[in-house]
Amino acid sequence: GVLFESDVPYDFIDIAQKAGASEVHLKYDTCTKERIQSIHEAGMDSMAWFRGPRGMKKDVYTKYFDVGNEDSNMYRVVMASGVKSMCVK
């Protein structure tokens, strides 16, 4: 797979295909319905990854005041993007 962090390039599908990837891994907060749909339309699988306890704690206190923590509610929001799998805690 190909892993992208916060700044997903506009041509991320092309990059993944050129690398011969069968799946694309996106940071949880970059999983949009449009991106996930593009991945699946290109014939690849999708995965959302979370930052682990320390990184997630920082995110919920500095970026996303409305989510609380990495928990089942956050997983539901990310799953709503259509992502096929998630790498969690």
Residue pairs with C-beta under 8 A, 6 or more apart in sequence:
1 21
1 22
1 23
1 24
1 25
1 45
1 47
2 12
2 15
2 16
2 19
2 21
2 23
2 24
2 25
3 25
3 49
4 12
4 24
4 25
4 26
4 27
4 30
5 27
5 30
6 27
6 29
6 30
8 26
8 30
8 35
9 15
12 24
12 35
13 24
13 38
13 39
13 42
16 24
16 39
16 42
16 44
17 42
17 44
21 44
22 44
22 45
23 39
23 44
23 45
23 46
23 47
24 39
24 44
24 45
24 46
24 47
25 46
25 47
25 48
25 49
25 87
26 35
26 36
26 46
26 47
26 48
26 49
26 83
27 48
27 49
27 51
28 48
28 49
28 50
28 51
28 74
28 78
28 86
29 59
29 63
29 64
31 46
31 48
31 78
31 81
31 83
32 81
33 80
33 81
33 82
35 81
36 46
36 81
36 82
36 83
37 82
39 45
39 46
40 46
40 82
40 84
45 84
45 85
46 82
46 83
46 84
46 85
47 83
47 84
47 85
47 86
47 87
48 78
48 81
48 83
48 85
48 86
48 87
49 86
49 87
50 56
50 70
50 86
50 87
50 88
50 89
51 58
51 59
52 89
53 70
53 89
56 69
56 70
57 69
60 67
60 68
60 69
60 70
67 73
67 74
67 77
68 74
70 88
70 89
75 86
75 88
78 86
79 86
